Amino acid sequence: MLIYVPTIVTQWLLFLLVYLTTIREKTGLKGIGFRKIRGIDLLWAVAFLLVSNLVLAGVSVVLGWVGLRIPGELGLILPKTSTERVLWVILSLTAGVCEETAFRGYLLTRLKIFTRSRGWVLPLLIASLAFGTGHTYQGIGGFILISIYGLMFGLLFIKTGSLWPAIIAHFFQDFSALFYPYPG
């Protein structure tokens, strides 16, 4: 629980910073992919979760074969008490909204402008590696896996032109940890 509340506060402060920056840039949140939410956004999110989890499972197996297993420390942050479970739901929503806003909505679009790229390859790679860096506590294997996941989220954002499918998918991915069996 001690890590949940500071993480929630920090991420919403980051969201506020992005929001204020988009206001100053005169684009607003709409300029980074906050469009009107549509029913198709939920369908994109579900399809993304199915495909991305299959891809990540395969990547995880390959990482294991080359000796880059992801350590079990992730179990240390999973919720155990009722209070932690409630906070986990809030944290899952926070991560979905704030991380997608920061990494896909803002960083990815601004990297495209900054690098003057005609395509999305360079901005996607940089934003994905930045996203993966936030998960280095899971070791090199975790960094690689989450960087690939960030790349897939970026592709989803580019394909749909909206942050909503990525936000919904990110929320459900994190929220589903409530249903993981806890070994301790």
Rosetta constraint file for C-alpha pairs under 8 A:
AtomPair CA 1 CA 5 HARMONIC 6.82 0.50
AtomPair CA 1 CA 79 HARMONIC 7.91 0.50
AtomPair CA 1 CA 84 HARMONIC 5.79 0.50
AtomPair CA 1 CA 87 HARMONIC 7.61 0.50
AtomPair CA 2 CA 6 HARMONIC 7.27 0.50
AtomPair CA 3 CA 7 HARMONIC 6.13 0.50
AtomPair CA 3 CA 77 HARMONIC 8.00 0.50
AtomPair CA 4 CA 8 HARMONIC 6.12 0.50
AtomPair CA 4 CA 87 HARMONIC 6.73 0.50
AtomPair CA 4 CA 88 HARMONIC 7.26 0.50
AtomPair CA 4 CA 91 HARMONIC 6.68 0.50
AtomPair CA 5 CA 9 HARMONIC 6.18 0.50
AtomPair CA 5 CA 87 HARMONIC 7.66 0.50
AtomPair CA 6 CA 10 HARMONIC 5.94 0.50
AtomPair CA 7 CA 11 HARMONIC 6.03 0.50
AtomPair CA 7 CA 91 HARMONIC 7.68 0.50
AtomPair CA 8 CA 12 HARMONIC 6.28 0.50
AtomPair CA 8 CA 90 HARMONIC 7.74 0.50
AtomPair CA 8 CA 91 HARMONIC 5.83 0.50
AtomPair CA 8 CA 94 HARMONIC 6.28 0.50
AtomPair CA 8 CA 95 HARMONIC 7.86 0.50
AtomPair CA 9 CA 13 HARMONIC 6.18 0.50
AtomPair CA 10 CA 14 HARMONIC 6.26 0.50
AtomPair CA 11 CA 15 HARMONIC 6.24 0.50
AtomPair CA 11 CA 94 HARMONIC 6.92 0.50
AtomPair CA 11 CA 95 HARMONIC 7.20 0.50
AtomPair CA 11 CA 98 HARMONIC 5.85 0.50
AtomPair CA 11 CA 99 HARMONIC 7.43 0.50
AtomPair CA 12 CA 16 HARMONIC 6.10 0.50
AtomPair CA 12 CA 94 HARMONIC 7.13 0.50
AtomPair CA 12 CA 98 HARMONIC 6.41 0.50
AtomPair CA 13 CA 17 HARMONIC 6.21 0.50
AtomPair CA 14 CA 18 HARMONIC 6.28 0.50
AtomPair CA 14 CA 98 HARMONIC 7.13 0.50
AtomPair CA 14 CA 102 HARMONIC 7.44 0.50
AtomPair CA 15 CA 19 HARMONIC 6.03 0.50
AtomPair CA 15 CA 98 HARMONIC 5.38 0.50
AtomPair CA 15 CA 101 HARMONIC 6.98 0.50
AtomPair CA 15 CA 102 HARMONIC 6.86 0.50
AtomPair CA 16 CA 20 HARMONIC 6.05 0.50
AtomPair CA 17 CA 21 HARMONIC 6.06 0.50
AtomPair CA 18 CA 22 HARMONIC 6.14 0.50
AtomPair CA 18 CA 101 HARMONIC 7.73 0.50
AtomPair CA 18 CA 102 HARMONIC 6.79 0.50
AtomPair CA 18 CA 106 HARMONIC 7.10 0.50
AtomPair CA 19 CA 23 HARMONIC 6.29 0.50
AtomPair CA 19 CA 28 HARMONIC 6.88 0.50
AtomPair CA 19 CA 29 HARMONIC 6.39 0.50
AtomPair CA 20 CA 24 HARMONIC 6.18 0.50
AtomPair CA 21 CA 25 HARMONIC 6.10 0.50
AtomPair CA 22 CA 26 HARMONIC 6.03 0.50
AtomPair CA 22 CA 27 HARMONIC 5.34 0.50
AtomPair CA 22 CA 28 HARMONIC 4.56 0.50
AtomPair CA 22 CA 29 HARMONIC 6.21 0.50
AtomPair CA 22 CA 31 HARMONIC 7.48 0.50
AtomPair CA 23 CA 27 HARMONIC 6.12 0.50
AtomPair CA 23 CA 28 HARMONIC 4.81 0.50
AtomPair CA 23 CA 29 HARMONIC 7.75 0.50
AtomPair CA 27 CA 31 HARMONIC 4.70 0.50
AtomPair CA 27 CA 32 HARMONIC 7.68 0.50
AtomPair CA 28 CA 32 HARMONIC 7.49 0.50
AtomPair CA 29 CA 33 HARMONIC 6.75 0.50
AtomPair CA 29 CA 34 HARMONIC 5.52 0.50
AtomPair CA 30 CA 34 HARMONIC 4.48 0.50
AtomPair CA 30 CA 35 HARMONIC 5.74 0.50
AtomPair CA 32 CA 101 HARMONIC 7.59 0.50
AtomPair CA 32 CA 105 HARMONIC 4.58 0.50
AtomPair CA 32 CA 106 HARMONIC 5.75 0.50
AtomPair CA 32 CA 109 HARMONIC 6.84 0.50
AtomPair CA 32 CA 163 HARMONIC 7.92 0.50
AtomPair CA 33 CA 105 HARMONIC 5.76 0.50
AtomPair CA 33 CA 157 HARMONIC 7.93 0.50
AtomPair CA 33 CA 161 HARMONIC 6.13 0.50
AtomPair CA 33 CA 162 HARMONIC 4.57 0.50
AtomPair CA 33 CA 163 HARMONIC 5.10 0.50
AtomPair CA 34 CA 162 HARMONIC 5.98 0.50
AtomPair CA 34 CA 163 HARMONIC 5.73 0.50
AtomPair CA 34 CA 164 HARMONIC 7.06 0.50
AtomPair CA 35 CA 162 HARMONIC 5.93 0.50
AtomPair CA 35 CA 163 HARMONIC 7.52 0.50
AtomPair CA 35 CA 164 HARMONIC 7.75 0.50
AtomPair CA 37 CA 41 HARMONIC 6.72 0.50
AtomPair CA 37 CA 164 HARMONIC 6.40 0.50
AtomPair CA 38 CA 42 HARMONIC 7.53 0.50
AtomPair CA 39 CA 43 HARMONIC 6.94 0.50
AtomPair CA 40 CA 44 HARMONIC 6.16 0.50
AtomPair CA 41 CA 45 HARMONIC 6.16 0.50
AtomPair CA 41 CA 164 HARMONIC 6.08 0.50
AtomPair CA 41 CA 165 HARMONIC 4.73 0.50
AtomPair CA 42 CA 46 HARMONIC 6.24 0.50
AtomPair CA 42 CA 165 HARMONIC 6.12 0.50
AtomPair CA 42 CA 168 HARMONIC 6.90 0.50
AtomPair CA 43 CA 47 HARMONIC 6.13 0.50
AtomPair CA 43 CA 165 HARMONIC 7.94 0.50
AtomPair CA 44 CA 48 HARMONIC 5.92 0.50
AtomPair CA 44 CA 165 HARMONIC 5.74 0.50
AtomPair CA 45 CA 49 HARMONIC 6.14 0.50
AtomPair CA 45 CA 165 HARMONIC 4.63 0.50
AtomPair CA 45 CA 166 HARMONIC 6.37 0.50
AtomPair CA 45 CA 168 HARMONIC 5.95 0.50
AtomPair CA 45 CA 169 HARMONIC 4.72 0.50
AtomPair CA 46 CA 50 HARMONIC 6.34 0.50
AtomPair CA 46 CA 169 HARMONIC 6.68 0.50
AtomPair CA 47 CA 51 HARMONIC 6.26 0.50
AtomPair CA 48 CA 52 HARMONIC 5.69 0.50
AtomPair CA 48 CA 156 HARMONIC 7.55 0.50
AtomPair CA 48 CA 169 HARMONIC 7.06 0.50
AtomPair CA 49 CA 53 HARMONIC 5.81 0.50
AtomPair CA 49 CA 169 HARMONIC 6.12 0.50
AtomPair CA 49 CA 173 HARMONIC 7.39 0.50
AtomPair CA 50 CA 54 HARMONIC 6.43 0.50
AtomPair CA 51 CA 55 HARMONIC 6.25 0.50
AtomPair CA 52 CA 56 HARMONIC 5.94 0.50
AtomPair CA 52 CA 149 HARMONIC 7.28 0.50
AtomPair CA 52 CA 152 HARMONIC 7.17 0.50
AtomPair CA 53 CA 57 HARMONIC 5.94 0.50
AtomPair CA 54 CA 58 HARMONIC 6.38 0.50
AtomPair CA 55 CA 59 HARMONIC 6.24 0.50
AtomPair CA 56 CA 60 HARMONIC 5.91 0.50
AtomPair CA 56 CA 145 HARMONIC 6.81 0.50
AtomPair CA 56 CA 148 HARMONIC 7.95 0.50
AtomPair CA 56 CA 149 HARMONIC 7.33 0.50
AtomPair CA 57 CA 61 HARMONIC 6.32 0.50
AtomPair CA 58 CA 62 HARMONIC 6.36 0.50
AtomPair CA 59 CA 63 HARMONIC 6.07 0.50
AtomPair CA 59 CA 145 HARMONIC 6.95 0.50
AtomPair CA 60 CA 64 HARMONIC 6.18 0.50
AtomPair CA 60 CA 69 HARMONIC 7.47 0.50
AtomPair CA 60 CA 141 HARMONIC 7.92 0.50
AtomPair CA 60 CA 145 HARMONIC 7.04 0.50
AtomPair CA 61 CA 65 HARMONIC 6.33 0.50
AtomPair CA 62 CA 66 HARMONIC 6.46 0.50
AtomPair CA 63 CA 67 HARMONIC 6.27 0.50
AtomPair CA 63 CA 68 HARMONIC 4.92 0.50
AtomPair CA 63 CA 69 HARMONIC 5.96 0.50
AtomPair CA 63 CA 141 HARMONIC 6.32 0.50
AtomPair CA 64 CA 68 HARMONIC 5.29 0.50
AtomPair CA 64 CA 69 HARMONIC 4.65 0.50
AtomPair CA 64 CA 70 HARMONIC 7.91 0.50
AtomPair CA 68 CA 140 HARMONIC 6.63 0.50
AtomPair CA 68 CA 141 HARMONIC 4.82 0.50
AtomPair CA 69 CA 141 HARMONIC 5.77 0.50
AtomPair CA 69 CA 142 HARMONIC 7.94 0.50
AtomPair CA 70 CA 138 HARMONIC 5.89 0.50
AtomPair CA 70 CA 139 HARMONIC 6.38 0.50
AtomPair CA 70 CA 140 HARMONIC 7.76 0.50
AtomPair CA 70 CA 141 HARMONIC 5.31 0.50
AtomPair CA 70 CA 142 HARMONIC 5.47 0.50
AtomPair CA 71 CA 138 HARMONIC 6.04 0.50
AtomPair CA 71 CA 139 HARMONIC 6.96 0.50
AtomPair CA 72 CA 76 HARMONIC 7.89 0.50
AtomPair CA 73 CA 77 HARMONIC 7.56 0.50
AtomPair CA 73 CA 138 HARMONIC 7.08 0.50
AtomPair CA 74 CA 78 HARMONIC 6.85 0.50
AtomPair CA 74 CA 138 HARMONIC 7.24 0.50
AtomPair CA 75 CA 182 HARMONIC 7.11 0.50
AtomPair CA 78 CA 177 HARMONIC 7.09 0.50
AtomPair CA 78 CA 178 HARMONIC 7.61 0.50
AtomPair CA 78 CA 182 HARMONIC 7.90 0.50
AtomPair CA 79 CA 84 HARMONIC 4.95 0.50
AtomPair CA 79 CA 85 HARMONIC 5.29 0.50
AtomPair CA 79 CA 88 HARMONIC 6.60 0.50
AtomPair CA 79 CA 178 HARMONIC 7.00 0.50
AtomPair CA 80 CA 84 HARMONIC 6.24 0.50
AtomPair CA 80 CA 85 HARMONIC 6.88 0.50
AtomPair CA 80 CA 182 HARMONIC 7.87 0.50
AtomPair CA 81 CA 85 HARMONIC 6.21 0.50
AtomPair CA 82 CA 86 HARMONIC 6.38 0.50
AtomPair CA 83 CA 87 HARMONIC 6.26 0.50
AtomPair CA 84 CA 88 HARMONIC 5.86 0.50
AtomPair CA 85 CA 89 HARMONIC 6.42 0.50
AtomPair CA 85 CA 178 HARMONIC 6.91 0.50
AtomPair CA 86 CA 90 HARMONIC 6.62 0.50
AtomPair CA 87 CA 91 HARMONIC 5.96 0.50
AtomPair CA 88 CA 92 HARMONIC 5.90 0.50
AtomPair CA 88 CA 175 HARMONIC 7.20 0.50
AtomPair CA 88 CA 178 HARMONIC 7.80 0.50
AtomPair CA 89 CA 93 HARMONIC 6.29 0.50
AtomPair CA 89 CA 175 HARMONIC 6.01 0.50
AtomPair CA 90 CA 94 HARMONIC 6.03 0.50
AtomPair CA 91 CA 95 HARMONIC 5.97 0.50
AtomPair CA 92 CA 96 HARMONIC 6.14 0.50
AtomPair CA 92 CA 170 HARMONIC 7.71 0.50
AtomPair CA 92 CA 171 HARMONIC 5.13 0.50
AtomPair CA 92 CA 172 HARMONIC 7.60 0.50
AtomPair CA 92 CA 174 HARMONIC 5.27 0.50
AtomPair CA 92 CA 175 HARMONIC 5.47 0.50
AtomPair CA 93 CA 97 HARMONIC 6.22 0.50
AtomPair CA 93 CA 171 HARMONIC 5.28 0.50
AtomPair CA 93 CA 175 HARMONIC 7.96 0.50
AtomPair CA 94 CA 98 HARMONIC 5.68 0.50
AtomPair CA 94 CA 99 HARMONIC 7.78 0.50
AtomPair CA 94 CA 171 HARMONIC 7.98 0.50
AtomPair CA 95 CA 99 HARMONIC 5.24 0.50
AtomPair CA 95 CA 100 HARMONIC 7.52 0.50
AtomPair CA 95 CA 170 HARMONIC 7.28 0.50
AtomPair CA 95 CA 171 HARMONIC 6.88 0.50
AtomPair CA 96 CA 100 HARMONIC 5.90 0.50
AtomPair CA 96 CA 166 HARMONIC 7.48 0.50
AtomPair CA 96 CA 167 HARMONIC 4.55 0.50
AtomPair CA 96 CA 168 HARMONIC 6.71 0.50
AtomPair CA 96 CA 169 HARMONIC 7.62 0.50
AtomPair CA 96 CA 170 HARMONIC 4.79 0.50
AtomPair CA 96 CA 171 HARMONIC 4.68 0.50
AtomPair CA 97 CA 101 HARMONIC 6.00 0.50
AtomPair CA 97 CA 167 HARMONIC 5.43 0.50
AtomPair CA 97 CA 171 HARMONIC 7.86 0.50
AtomPair CA 98 CA 102 HARMONIC 6.05 0.50
AtomPair CA 99 CA 103 HARMONIC 5.76 0.50
AtomPair CA 99 CA 104 HARMONIC 7.70 0.50
AtomPair CA 100 CA 104 HARMONIC 5.13 0.50
AtomPair CA 100 CA 105 HARMONIC 6.24 0.50
AtomPair CA 100 CA 163 HARMONIC 6.84 0.50
AtomPair CA 100 CA 166 HARMONIC 6.60 0.50
AtomPair CA 100 CA 167 HARMONIC 5.97 0.50
AtomPair CA 100 CA 170 HARMONIC 7.88 0.50
AtomPair CA 101 CA 105 HARMONIC 4.59 0.50
AtomPair CA 101 CA 106 HARMONIC 6.04 0.50
AtomPair CA 101 CA 163 HARMONIC 7.18 0.50
AtomPair CA 102 CA 106 HARMONIC 5.07 0.50
AtomPair CA 102 CA 107 HARMONIC 5.95 0.50
AtomPair CA 103 CA 107 HARMONIC 4.92 0.50
AtomPair CA 103 CA 108 HARMONIC 6.14 0.50
AtomPair CA 103 CA 127 HARMONIC 6.18 0.50
AtomPair CA 103 CA 128 HARMONIC 7.89 0.50
AtomPair CA 103 CA 130 HARMONIC 7.95 0.50
AtomPair CA 103 CA 131 HARMONIC 6.73 0.50
AtomPair CA 104 CA 108 HARMONIC 5.01 0.50
AtomPair CA 104 CA 109 HARMONIC 7.16 0.50
AtomPair CA 104 CA 127 HARMONIC 7.36 0.50
AtomPair CA 104 CA 153 HARMONIC 7.42 0.50
AtomPair CA 104 CA 154 HARMONIC 5.76 0.50
AtomPair CA 104 CA 157 HARMONIC 6.86 0.50
AtomPair CA 104 CA 163 HARMONIC 7.54 0.50
AtomPair CA 105 CA 109 HARMONIC 6.17 0.50
AtomPair CA 105 CA 157 HARMONIC 7.94 0.50
AtomPair CA 105 CA 163 HARMONIC 6.62 0.50
AtomPair CA 106 CA 110 HARMONIC 5.90 0.50
AtomPair CA 107 CA 111 HARMONIC 5.84 0.50
AtomPair CA 107 CA 127 HARMONIC 6.34 0.50
AtomPair CA 108 CA 112 HARMONIC 6.36 0.50
AtomPair CA 108 CA 123 HARMONIC 5.60 0.50
AtomPair CA 108 CA 124 HARMONIC 6.38 0.50
AtomPair CA 108 CA 127 HARMONIC 5.73 0.50
AtomPair CA 108 CA 154 HARMONIC 7.59 0.50
AtomPair CA 109 CA 113 HARMONIC 6.58 0.50
AtomPair CA 109 CA 123 HARMONIC 7.63 0.50
AtomPair CA 110 CA 114 HARMONIC 5.93 0.50
AtomPair CA 111 CA 115 HARMONIC 5.74 0.50
AtomPair CA 111 CA 116 HARMONIC 7.98 0.50
AtomPair CA 111 CA 123 HARMONIC 5.17 0.50
AtomPair CA 111 CA 127 HARMONIC 7.87 0.50
AtomPair CA 112 CA 116 HARMONIC 5.84 0.50
AtomPair CA 112 CA 117 HARMONIC 5.45 0.50
AtomPair CA 112 CA 118 HARMONIC 7.78 0.50
AtomPair CA 112 CA 119 HARMONIC 7.72 0.50
AtomPair CA 112 CA 120 HARMONIC 6.65 0.50
AtomPair CA 112 CA 122 HARMONIC 7.74 0.50
AtomPair CA 112 CA 123 HARMONIC 5.39 0.50
AtomPair CA 113 CA 117 HARMONIC 6.93 0.50
AtomPair CA 115 CA 122 HARMONIC 7.91 0.50
AtomPair CA 115 CA 123 HARMONIC 7.51 0.50
AtomPair CA 117 CA 122 HARMONIC 7.22 0.50
AtomPair CA 117 CA 123 HARMONIC 7.71 0.50
AtomPair CA 120 CA 124 HARMONIC 5.78 0.50
AtomPair CA 121 CA 125 HARMONIC 6.19 0.50
AtomPair CA 122 CA 126 HARMONIC 6.23 0.50
AtomPair CA 123 CA 127 HARMONIC 5.98 0.50
AtomPair CA 124 CA 128 HARMONIC 5.87 0.50
AtomPair CA 124 CA 151 HARMONIC 6.19 0.50
AtomPair CA 124 CA 154 HARMONIC 6.38 0.50
AtomPair CA 124 CA 155 HARMONIC 7.94 0.50
AtomPair CA 125 CA 129 HARMONIC 6.12 0.50
AtomPair CA 125 CA 151 HARMONIC 6.95 0.50
AtomPair CA 126 CA 130 HARMONIC 6.17 0.50
AtomPair CA 127 CA 131 HARMONIC 6.18 0.50
AtomPair CA 127 CA 150 HARMONIC 7.58 0.50
AtomPair CA 127 CA 151 HARMONIC 7.80 0.50
AtomPair CA 128 CA 132 HARMONIC 6.15 0.50
AtomPair CA 128 CA 147 HARMONIC 4.91 0.50
AtomPair CA 128 CA 148 HARMONIC 6.88 0.50
AtomPair CA 128 CA 149 HARMONIC 7.75 0.50
AtomPair CA 128 CA 150 HARMONIC 4.70 0.50
AtomPair CA 128 CA 151 HARMONIC 5.06 0.50
AtomPair CA 128 CA 154 HARMONIC 7.58 0.50
AtomPair CA 129 CA 133 HARMONIC 6.08 0.50
AtomPair CA 129 CA 147 HARMONIC 5.22 0.50
AtomPair CA 129 CA 150 HARMONIC 7.73 0.50
AtomPair CA 130 CA 134 HARMONIC 6.92 0.50
AtomPair CA 130 CA 147 HARMONIC 7.66 0.50
AtomPair CA 131 CA 135 HARMONIC 7.41 0.50
AtomPair CA 131 CA 146 HARMONIC 7.16 0.50
AtomPair CA 131 CA 147 HARMONIC 6.09 0.50
AtomPair CA 131 CA 150 HARMONIC 6.12 0.50
AtomPair CA 132 CA 136 HARMONIC 6.85 0.50
AtomPair CA 132 CA 142 HARMONIC 7.72 0.50
AtomPair CA 132 CA 143 HARMONIC 4.83 0.50
AtomPair CA 132 CA 144 HARMONIC 6.72 0.50
AtomPair CA 132 CA 145 HARMONIC 7.61 0.50
AtomPair CA 132 CA 146 HARMONIC 4.88 0.50
AtomPair CA 132 CA 147 HARMONIC 4.14 0.50
AtomPair CA 132 CA 148 HARMONIC 7.86 0.50
AtomPair CA 132 CA 150 HARMONIC 7.01 0.50
AtomPair CA 133 CA 143 HARMONIC 6.12 0.50
AtomPair CA 133 CA 147 HARMONIC 7.67 0.50
AtomPair CA 134 CA 143 HARMONIC 7.94 0.50
AtomPair CA 135 CA 139 HARMONIC 7.82 0.50
AtomPair CA 135 CA 142 HARMONIC 6.46 0.50
AtomPair CA 135 CA 143 HARMONIC 5.66 0.50
AtomPair CA 135 CA 146 HARMONIC 6.89 0.50
AtomPair CA 136 CA 140 HARMONIC 6.55 0.50
AtomPair CA 136 CA 142 HARMONIC 6.37 0.50
AtomPair CA 136 CA 143 HARMONIC 5.12 0.50
AtomPair CA 137 CA 142 HARMONIC 7.66 0.50
AtomPair CA 138 CA 142 HARMONIC 4.59 0.50
AtomPair CA 138 CA 143 HARMONIC 6.67 0.50
AtomPair CA 139 CA 143 HARMONIC 6.22 0.50
AtomPair CA 140 CA 144 HARMONIC 6.18 0.50
AtomPair CA 141 CA 145 HARMONIC 6.09 0.50
AtomPair CA 142 CA 146 HARMONIC 5.92 0.50
AtomPair CA 143 CA 147 HARMONIC 5.93 0.50
AtomPair CA 144 CA 148 HARMONIC 6.23 0.50
AtomPair CA 145 CA 149 HARMONIC 6.26 0.50
AtomPair CA 146 CA 150 HARMONIC 6.01 0.50
AtomPair CA 147 CA 151 HARMONIC 6.21 0.50
AtomPair CA 148 CA 152 HARMONIC 6.31 0.50
AtomPair CA 149 CA 153 HARMONIC 6.22 0.50
AtomPair CA 150 CA 154 HARMONIC 6.09 0.50
AtomPair CA 151 CA 155 HARMONIC 6.27 0.50
AtomPair CA 152 CA 156 HARMONIC 6.23 0.50
AtomPair CA 153 CA 157 HARMONIC 6.24 0.50
AtomPair CA 153 CA 166 HARMONIC 6.03 0.50
AtomPair CA 154 CA 158 HARMONIC 6.17 0.50
AtomPair CA 155 CA 159 HARMONIC 5.97 0.50
AtomPair CA 156 CA 160 HARMONIC 6.12 0.50
AtomPair CA 156 CA 165 HARMONIC 7.41 0.50
AtomPair CA 156 CA 166 HARMONIC 6.68 0.50
AtomPair CA 157 CA 161 HARMONIC 5.47 0.50
AtomPair CA 157 CA 162 HARMONIC 5.72 0.50
AtomPair CA 157 CA 163 HARMONIC 5.85 0.50
AtomPair CA 157 CA 165 HARMONIC 7.45 0.50
AtomPair CA 157 CA 166 HARMONIC 6.52 0.50
AtomPair CA 158 CA 162 HARMONIC 7.67 0.50
AtomPair CA 160 CA 165 HARMONIC 7.75 0.50
AtomPair CA 162 CA 166 HARMONIC 7.98 0.50
AtomPair CA 163 CA 167 HARMONIC 6.05 0.50
AtomPair CA 164 CA 168 HARMONIC 5.98 0.50
AtomPair CA 165 CA 169 HARMONIC 6.07 0.50
AtomPair CA 166 CA 170 HARMONIC 5.87 0.50
AtomPair CA 167 CA 171 HARMONIC 6.07 0.50
AtomPair CA 168 CA 172 HARMONIC 6.25 0.50
AtomPair CA 169 CA 173 HARMONIC 6.03 0.50
AtomPair CA 170 CA 174 HARMONIC 6.28 0.50
AtomPair CA 171 CA 175 HARMONIC 5.83 0.50
AtomPair CA 172 CA 176 HARMONIC 5.84 0.50
AtomPair CA 173 CA 177 HARMONIC 7.32 0.50
AtomPair CA 176 CA 180 HARMONIC 7.18 0.50
